[in-house]
Amino acid sequence: MNVLMVLSLGFDRPGPSLHLLSAVMRGLAARGDRVHVIQKLSGGDGPGIPPDVLDTGLVTTVGIDMPVVGKNNFVGRYAQSLAYVRRAAKAMAGRYDLVYIHSCQTLAPLVRAARRRCPGAKVLVNVQDIFPLNAAAIGVMKKDGLPYRLFAGAQARAYRRADGIITLSRDMQEVLAGEGGRAIEVIPPWTYDDDLRAVPEAENRFLREHPELTGFFRVVYAGNIGQMQNVEIVLEAAGHLREREDICFVIVGGGARTEKLRQKAEDMGLPNVRFYPMQNADRAVEVYSMAHVNLITLAPGVTRTAFPSKTAICCAVARPILAAVDPGSHYASMIRGIPGTRSVPAGDARAFAEAVTDLEAKKRDFCPEARELYARELGMKNGVARHLAFFDQLKGDTT
């Protein structure tokens, strides 16, 4: 098979999808398929596509240099995306069996370009989050506004013109099913290593570097801090439990709302909350392992548009999980199905705090069922195999 991968990001900067994309490239090359990658570069000093992938001789790449645009500059970012599409379209021409387009806000022109520049190829769209529904869920756009209708219409056209869609959850699949696309495959994101396991407390470098955390029941939020993550609920729950001197809420991460969150914690006078900066990917397992409870939080409505990528690593380290998500979602049902975990409605800080005290009282530090879910559904080998099987299905689909 000859595959073209058109990415909305580049390997010169850290990103939550890079290990997924590398693993898929590695899987394709391992069976003798050729892969050409078009990536957007923005002047980062990242290591690029892993050498072992390029050393196969079956994976090639071209980078398109684009300027950096601030995360809060939505208009600028969208204009940059359109400029990238125009340049990427020129680099698409060729004979391919499959064009794989990575999740972005400008799918429609990319799908159109793939149809025009790669005749006969099947077009597959990877949807990591559903734009602009995600923007509406957090109040950035209004569903009855003209910008939302224009963006939603453009994305829907892309879904309808694609031969297949890969997305991350059953909740997202249900949303996308109403938009079109012949086939929708659900493949959750996986971790960096199928053999990933918890780091024992005595060997945990993060705890050695931060001895101030020893002796507490540690409730840990780790990851991006933005509007979609709704980390504010962690502070509100901490406010309900400010008298519990044995419980410490640990926030490890960074993002657009980090400073606002720090200021809110200071304004609330929370002695039971500690902040730490975002850690490198190779330290993530230490952070999640030192938790007595790992937290997964999403703003109301976001469960339908995105899947928390930290789910896999939280299950891999087999610690209890507390999720604040939409209560009627498939994701909430999945979490509730793991003994020793809890799911409360997104935005219900009191229920969140009560769940923390309940988990502390039970003191169940290990959840083997979470580890089983990781091995069964959230591992790398399984995820790559499902990608390749779906690629083969689309290639052989001549209907």
Secondary structure as UniProt FT lines:
FT   STRAND          2..6
FT   TURN            11..12
FT   TURN            16..17
FT   HELIX           18..30
FT   TURN            31..32
FT   STRAND          34..41
FT   HELIX           51..54
FT   TURN            55..56
FT   STRAND          59..65
FT   TURN            71..72
FT   HELIX           74..91
FT   STRAND          98..101
FT   HELIX           107..117
FT   TURN            119..120
FT   STRAND          122..127
FT   TURN            131..132
FT   HELIX           133..137
FT   TURN            138..139
FT   TURN            143..144
FT   HELIX           146..161
FT   STRAND          164..167
FT   HELIX           170..177
FT   TURN            178..179
FT   STRAND          184..186
FT   TURN            194..195
FT   HELIX           201..203
FT   HELIX           205..209
FT   HELIX           211..213
FT   TURN            214..215
FT   STRAND          217..224
FT   TURN            227..231
FT   HELIX           232..240
FT   TURN            241..243
FT   TURN            245..246
FT   STRAND          247..254
FT   TURN            256..257
FT   HELIX           258..268
FT   TURN            271..272
FT   STRAND          273..276
FT   HELIX           281..283
FT   HELIX           284..289
FT   STRAND          293..297
FT   TURN            300..301
FT   HELIX           302..304
FT   TURN            309..310
FT   HELIX           311..316
FT   TURN            317..318
FT   STRAND          321..325
FT   TURN            327..328
FT   HELIX           330..336
FT   TURN            339..340
FT   STRAND          342..345
FT   TURN            346..347
FT   HELIX           349..362
FT   HELIX           368..377
FT   HELIX           380..396
//
